[in-house]
């Protein structure tokens, strides 16, 4: 509890004054009313759940900064250390901001909630109640109150208390719909009603059907689905996780007063309580993982030479994505010698980052990385060593990776590139 000084001076009100006039009760009444004033002051000074939010900030050079989050602005964020000294970190260098769960006040456990709101960017939020009137919708739940434009909402699903989460009616929505849908629960399932959704209150869902305004009891409604033009739905580049779910945004601002997403766009501006912040992933929206993008050019020539011309045989030796395992914390891309792969570098990219290690087989493999045919990295990789790689690709157009056999054409094992990424 946070206690602040209350400068209110006690003076008997009508009730206290009456008690004060009774002989022997004046001092008791005065003390009791003073206690009421003190209690009122304590209630008037609630704890800000956002005070002292402890975070871990991952920076693009592989280091991390830990401390109390002070502010996230348009260009940088500020973190204060235990002594109160503040460090400013440019957002372009920030990969993730994550609230530490090992300290008091860390993120609460994920809650199912009675309401699930599906947003137009394919993320979702869980809560206890949803309402809408005018341009703004509200969701009350584990993140406190979330205020967001209705334009960001694709569907709302209500679940009976204690019922398991189910999106069966969402799966049954036709691929193309001509209007909003109200989903009415039936003993044997549900029914879609085509109409225009007007407002949502704690008791009713108001719809317009054939120019007639009709209130429908909320207890009968299990879901709502709005008509949305997918082609014009904006998807933010930054993933923001909060208590109860996640959202995507292009602009993120945070102070102890609250979390604001896309504050400069009226049709996307979303307000969340400051203490609800769990994680911000800046890197995801400005990172191209080579393991998920087909190379522009790929030449594979395995050790058996001419046999590679047999249909399908060379393809078995082509680069392949692999998941994280006991030895590797992150997913990667396994490349066998001899392979030459070239990827196009997205405009505005700044660096290429990965870590190279020996994946399988005997003998060292020679790894060469080029930027526009300029050799930027070359090293033989073998044994248990892991070689970090960070290259400047600013202004570059193509990134090439060659994994070749060892000295004098000796046999060589496959090479693993851990989460190879081009970052903007």
C-alpha positions in Angstrom: 0.0 0.0 0.0 1.2 3.5 -0.8 0.6 6.1 1.9 0.7 9.8 1.2 0.2 12.7 3.5 -3.4 13.9 3.8 -3.7 17.5 4.8 -7.5 17.4 5.3 -8.4 19.1 8.6 -11.2 17.3 10.5 -14.3 19.3 11.2 -17.5 17.7 12.5 -20.0 17.1 9.8 -23.7 16.7 10.5 -23.4 13.1 11.8 -20.2 13.7 13.8 -21.5 17.0 15.1 -24.6 15.2 16.5 -22.4 12.7 18.2 -20.1 15.4 19.5 -23.1 17.0 21.3 -23.7 13.9 23.4 -21.8 14.1 26.7 -18.9 11.8 26.9 -18.9 10.9 23.2 -17.3 14.0 21.7 -13.8 12.7 21.9 -14.8 9.3 20.7 -16.7 10.7 17.8 -13.8 13.0 16.9 -11.4 10.0 16.8 -13.8 7.9 14.8 -14.3 10.6 12.2 -10.5 11.3 12.0 -10.1 7.5 11.2 -12.6 7.9 8.5 -10.7 10.8 7.0 -7.4 8.8 7.2 -9.1 5.8 5.5 -10.4 8.1 2.8 -6.9 9.4 2.2 -5.6 5.9 1.9 -8.2 5.0 -0.6 -7.5 8.2 -2.6 -3.9 7.2 -3.0 -3.9 3.8 -4.7 -0.7 2.1 -5.7 0.3 2.6 -9.3 0.8 -0.9 -10.5 3.2 0.4 -13.0 5.7 1.9 -10.5 8.9 0.0 -10.5 8.2 -2.2 -13.5 11.3 -4.3 -13.9 12.3 -5.2 -17.5 15.0 -6.9 -19.4 15.9 -5.1 -22.7 17.7 -7.2 -25.3 20.0 -5.1 -27.6 21.0 -5.9 -31.1 24.7 -6.5 -30.2 23.6 -9.5 -28.0 23.9 -7.7 -24.7 21.0 -6.9 -22.4 20.1 -4.1 -20.0 18.0 -4.7 -16.9 16.3 -2.1 -14.7 13.2 -0.2 -14.2 11.3 0.9 -17.3 10.9 4.7 -17.2 9.5 5.5 -20.7 9.2 4.3 -24.3 9.1 7.2 -26.7 9.1 7.6 -30.5 12.9 7.2 -30.9 14.2 5.6 -27.7 13.4 4.0 -24.4 14.8 4.8 -20.9 15.7 2.3 -18.3 16.8 3.2 -14.7 19.3 1.1 -12.7 19.1 0.4 -9.0 20.8 3.7 -8.2 18.4 5.7 -10.3 20.8 6.4 -13.2 18.9 6.4 -16.5 20.2 5.0 -19.7 18.6 5.9 -23.1 18.6 3.2 -25.8 17.6 4.0 -29.4 14.6 1.9 -30.4 16.4 0.8 -33.6 18.9 -1.1 -31.5 16.2 -2.7 -29.2 15.2 -6.3 -30.1 12.9 -7.1 -27.2 11.6 -5.5 -24.0 10.4 -8.2 -21.5 8.9 -7.8 -18.1 10.8 -9.8 -15.5 8.6 -12.5 -14.0 11.0 -13.3 -11.1 10.2 -10.1 -9.3 7.1 -9.1 -7.3 4.5 -7.6 -9.6 5.5 -9.6 -12.6 3.0 -10.6 -15.3 0.0 -12.5 -14.0 -0.8 -16.0 -15.3 -2.7 -16.2 -18.5 -6.4 -16.2 -17.9 -9.1 -17.8 -20.1 -11.7 -15.2 -19.3 -15.3 -15.4 -20.4 -14.7 -13.3 -23.5 -12.2 -13.7 -26.3 -11.7 -10.8 -28.7 -10.2 -11.7 -32.1 -8.5 -8.7 -33.7 -8.1 -8.0 -37.4 -4.3 -8.7 -37.2 -5.0 -12.3 -36.1 -4.1 -11.7 -32.5 -6.5 -12.1 -29.6 -7.3 -10.8 -26.1 -9.1 -12.6 -23.2 -11.2 -10.8 -20.7 -14.3 -10.8 -18.5 -16.6 -8.3 -20.3 -16.8 -6.5 -23.7 -18.8 -3.4 -24.5 -19.1 -1.1 -27.5 -20.8 2.2 -28.2 -19.6 4.7 -30.7 -16.1 4.4 -32.2 -14.5 2.8 -29.1 -14.8 -0.7 -27.7 -13.7 -1.7 -24.2 -12.5 -5.0 -22.8 -12.2 -5.5 -19.1 -9.9 -8.4 -18.0 -6.5 -9.3 -16.7 -4.9 -6.3 -18.4 -7.4 -4.0 -16.6 -9.4 -1.9 -19.1 -8.3 -2.0 -22.8 -9.8 0.7 -25.0 -9.6 0.1 -28.7 -11.3 1.2 -31.9 -14.0 -1.2 -33.1 -12.3 -1.2 -36.5 -9.6 -3.4 -34.9 -12.1 -6.1 -33.8 -13.0 -8.9 -36.1 -15.0 -11.2 -33.7 -16.1 -11.6 -30.1 -16.7 -15.0 -28.5 -18.5 -15.4 -25.2 -18.1 -18.6 -23.3 -20.3 -19.9 -20.5 -18.6 -19.8 -17.1 -16.5 -22.9 -16.6 -16.9 -23.9 -20.2 -13.8 -24.9 -22.1 -12.5 -22.5 -24.8 -14.0 -23.3 -28.1 -13.9 -21.5 -31.5 -16.1 -24.0 -33.3 -18.5 -21.3 -34.6 -15.6 -19.2 -35.8 -14.4 -22.2 -37.8 -17.8 -22.5 -39.4 -18.0 -18.8 -40.6 -18.3 -18.8 -44.4 -15.2 -17.6 -46.2 -17.1 -14.7 -47.6 -19.9 -13.0 -45.7 -22.1 -10.1 -46.9 -22.9 -8.5 -43.5 -22.1 -8.7 -39.8 -23.1 -11.9 -38.1 -24.7 -12.4 -34.6 -24.2 -16.0 -33.4 -27.1 -17.2 -31.3 -26.6 -20.2 -29.1 -28.9 -23.2 -29.6 -29.3 -26.4 -27.5 -27.8 -28.3 -30.4 -25.3 -25.8 -31.5 -25.5 -22.2 -32.9 -27.2 -20.2 -35.6 -25.8 -17.3 -37.7 -28.0 -14.3 -38.1 -27.1 -11.7 -40.8 -27.6 -8.2 -39.6 -25.8 -5.0 -38.7 -24.4 -4.8 -35.2 -25.2 -1.5 -33.6 -24.1 -1.4 -29.9 -23.1 -3.8 -27.2 -24.1 -3.2 -23.5 -23.7 -5.5 -20.4 -27.3 -6.8 -21.1 -28.0 -6.5 -24.8 -26.6 -6.6 -28.3 -28.5 -4.2 -30.4 -28.7 -5.0 -34.1 -30.4 -3.5 -37.2 -32.3 -6.0 -39.3 -34.5 -4.8 -42.3 -34.2 -1.2 -41.0 -35.6 -2.3 -37.6 -33.5 -1.9 -34.4 -33.7 -5.0 -32.3 -32.2 -5.6 -28.9 -31.0 -9.1 -28.3 -30.3 -10.5 -24.8 -26.6 -11.0 -24.3 -27.4 -14.3 -22.6 -28.5 -15.7 -26.0 -25.5 -14.5 -27.9 -22.4 -16.7 -28.1 -20.5 -14.6 -30.6 -20.2 -11.7 -33.0 -18.4 -11.5 -36.3 -18.0 -8.2 -38.1 -17.7 -7.7 -41.9 -14.2 -6.6 -42.5 -12.3 -5.9 -45.8 -9.1 -8.1 -45.3 -7.3 -6.2 -48.1 -7.3 -3.0 -46.2 -6.7 -4.3 -42.7 -3.3 -2.9 -41.4 -1.0 -5.3 -39.6 1.5 -3.7 -37.2 5.1 -4.7 -37.4 5.7 -4.9 -33.6 4.2 -7.6 -31.4 3.0 -6.4 -28.0 2.1 -9.0 -25.4 0.0 -7.9 -22.4 -1.8 -9.8 -19.7 -4.5 -11.8 -21.4 -3.2 -11.8 -25.0 -1.3 -9.8 -27.6 -1.7 -7.1 -30.3 0.4 -5.8 -33.1 1.3 -2.1 -33.7 3.5 0.2 -35.7 4.1 2.7 -32.8 4.4 1.9 -29.1 4.6 4.5 -26.3 4.8 3.7 -22.6 4.9 5.7 -19.4 3.7 4.9 -15.9 0.4 6.5 -17.0 -0.3 3.8 -19.6 0.6 1.9 -22.8 -0.5 3.6 -26.1 -0.4 1.7 -29.3 -0.6 3.5 -32.7 -1.4 6.8 -30.9 -1.1 8.8 -34.1 -3.9 6.8 -36.0 -7.4 7.5 -34.7 -8.7 4.2 -36.3 -6.0 2.1 -34.5 -5.2 4.0 -31.3 -5.4 1.5 -28.4 -5.0 2.3 -24.7 -3.8 -0.3 -22.1 -2.9 0.0 -18.4 0.9 0.4 -18.0 1.2 -2.5 -15.6 -0.3 -4.9 -18.1 2.8 -4.9 -20.4 4.6 -8.2 -20.7 6.7 -8.2 -23.8 7.4 -6.0 -26.8 9.1 -7.7 -29.8 10.5 -5.1 -32.0 12.8 -7.5 -33.9 10.1 -9.7 -35.4 8.7 -7.0 -37.6 12.0 -5.9 -39.0 13.7 -9.2 -39.3 13.9 -11.5 -42.4 14.8 -15.1 -41.4 16.6 -16.9 -44.1 15.2 -20.2 -42.9 11.8 -18.9 -43.9 12.6 -17.3 -47.2 13.5 -19.2 -50.4 16.8 -18.1 -51.8 16.9 -16.1 -55.1 19.5 -18.5 -56.4 20.5 -22.0 -55.1 23.2 -24.3 -56.4 23.7 -27.6 -54.7 26.5 -30.0 -55.6 26.9 -32.9 -53.1 30.1 -34.9 -52.7 28.9 -37.5 -55.2 29.2 -35.0 -58.0 27.6 -36.1 -61.2 25.0 -38.2 -59.3 23.5 -34.9 -58.2 21.9 -34.6 -61.6 19.5 -37.5 -60.7 16.1 -35.9 -60.2 15.4 -35.3 -56.5 18.7 -36.4 -55.2 20.3 -32.9 -55.0 17.1 -31.5 -53.4 17.7 -33.9 -50.4 20.9 -32.0 -49.8 19.4 -28.5 -50.1 19.4 -26.2 -47.1 16.6 -27.1 -44.6 15.2 -25.4 -41.6 15.6 -27.1 -38.2 14.0 -26.4 -34.8 15.6 -25.7 -31.5 17.0 -28.6 -29.6 18.9 -29.5 -26.4 22.1 -28.0 -27.8 20.7 -25.1 -29.7 18.3 -22.6 -28.0 17.0 -21.2 -31.3 15.9 -22.6 -34.6 18.3 -22.6 -37.5 19.2 -23.5 -41.1 21.4 -26.6 -41.9 23.5 -26.3 -45.0 25.6 -29.1 -46.5 28.6 -28.7 -48.7 28.8 -27.8 -51.5 26.0 -25.3 -51.5 25.8 -21.7 -52.9 22.7 -19.8 -51.9 21.9 -16.1 -52.6 19.1 -14.1 -50.9 17.9 -10.7 -51.8 18.5 -8.1 -49.1 15.3 -6.1 -48.2 15.6 -2.3 -48.6 16.6 -0.5 -45.5 18.4 -3.5 -44.0 21.3 -2.8 -41.6 22.9 -6.1 -40.6 23.1 -9.8 -41.0 23.3 -11.8 -37.8 23.7 -15.5 -37.0 26.0 -18.0 -35.3 27.7 -20.8 -37.3 28.5 -24.2 -35.9 29.3 -27.7 -37.1 26.0 -29.7 -37.4 27.0 -33.2 -38.4 29.6 -35.3 -40.2 33.4 -35.3 -40.1 35.9 -32.7 -41.2 35.8 -28.9 -41.3 33.6 -27.0 -43.7 34.5 -23.7 -45.2 31.9 -21.0 -44.8 32.0 -17.9 -46.9 29.5 -15.1 -46.7 29.3 -12.3 -49.3 27.5 -9.0 -49.7 27.1 -8.1 -53.4 29.9 -10.5 -54.3 32.2 -8.8 -51.8 33.6 -11.4 -49.3 32.6 -10.3 -45.8 33.2 -13.5 -43.8 35.2 -16.6 -44.4 36.2 -19.3 -41.8 36.5 -23.1 -41.5 34.0 -24.5 -39.0 34.5 -27.8 -37.2 34.2 -29.5 -33.9 32.0 -28.0 -31.1 33.0 -24.3 -31.8 30.3 -21.8 -32.4 31.3 -18.7 -34.4 29.1 -15.6 -34.0 28.6 -13.6 -37.2 27.4 -10.0 -37.5 27.9 -8.2 -40.8 27.0 -4.7 -42.0 24.7 -5.1 -45.1 23.7 -1.4 -45.3 23.1 -0.6 -49.0 23.6 -4.2 -50.1 21.3 -5.9 -52.5 22.2 -9.6 -52.2 23.6 -11.8 -49.5 25.4 -15.0 -50.5 26.3 -18.0 -48.4 28.6 -20.7 -49.6 29.3 -23.9 -47.6 32.2 -25.7 -49.2 34.3 -28.8 -48.6 37.4 -28.6 -46.5 41.1 -28.2 -47.6 41.9 -30.0 -50.8 38.3 -31.1 -51.2 38.3 -33.2 -48.1 35.0 -34.6 -46.8 33.1 -32.0 -44.6 30.1 -32.1 -42.4 27.0 -30.0 -42.5 26.9 -26.5 -41.0 24.2 -25.0 -38.9 23.3 -21.3 -39.1 21.5 -20.4 -35.9 18.5 -18.1 -36.6 20.1 -16.4 -39.6 18.5 -13.1 -39.9 18.7 -9.9 -41.9 17.7 -7.0 -39.7 16.3 -3.7 -40.8 
